[in-house]
Amino acid sequence: MDQWVSEVCAALGLDDDVDTDAILELARDVAHGVERRAAPVTTFLVGLAAGRAGGGRAAEESALATVKEVAGRWSPAG
């Protein structure tokens, strides 16, 4: 996994300082607590938000924390 992430980051011109475990944990939480197919979309949105916030580990952690909180209180009824 680490080699894959490094390879993809290099191909995309990104820093490879990615918290892969936190991303996978969020994807698992969303897949089980919201809907399975929401997991990849959610991780994409986290990356987009982190990038728009300037990128880097702090932006990634902030986006992850925000979505983890939303997923924790999610109910399909709204």
N, C-alpha and C positions, 0 to 999 in steps of 0.2 A: 504494500500500500504506500509506504513512504517513497519508494522509488517511483511509483506511478504519479504521485502528487508532485514530486520534484520535476518529473519529466513534463507533466502538463503545465506546471507553473512556468518552466523554462520556455515551452512552446508559446505560451500566452504572454510572455514578458512580465511575469509576476514574481514577487518575492515569495520564496517557498516556506516562509515562517507561518504555517497554517496549523491551527489546532484541529487536526483531523479527528481526534477522539471526541471533541466537543461537538463537531459538526455531525458525526455519526450518532452521537447520543441524542441530539436534537431530532435527527431524522427518525430514529427509533421511537422517540416520544410522540412525534407527530403521526407516524404510521400507525401506532397502536392507540393513540388517544383522539385522533381526528379522523384520518382516513389514510390508507396505505399510499395511494397515489398523490396525496398532498405532501409527502416527504420530499421528493425531488424538487417540486415547485417551491416549497418552503426554503430549502437550502439554497436554491438559486436566488430567491428574494433576499435572504440574509447576505449573500455575497454582493448582490446589487446594492443593498443598503450600505454595507460596509465600504464598498467602493465609492459611493456617492458621498460618504462621510469622510473621505480622504484616504481610506485604505489603512492598512497596518493592523497590528494585533489589537490595539485598543478599539478600533472601529468594529472589528470582527467580534470581539467579546461583547461590546455594547449591543450589536444587532442580535447576537445569539441570546443574550440575557433577555432582551425585549420579547423575542419570539417565544422563548421558553416560558416566560410569564404568561403570555397570551395563550399558549397551548395548555398550560396548567389550569386555566379557568375556562377553557373552551367547553361549550355544550352545543350540540347540533341545533337546539331550539333557539340559540342566540342568547 
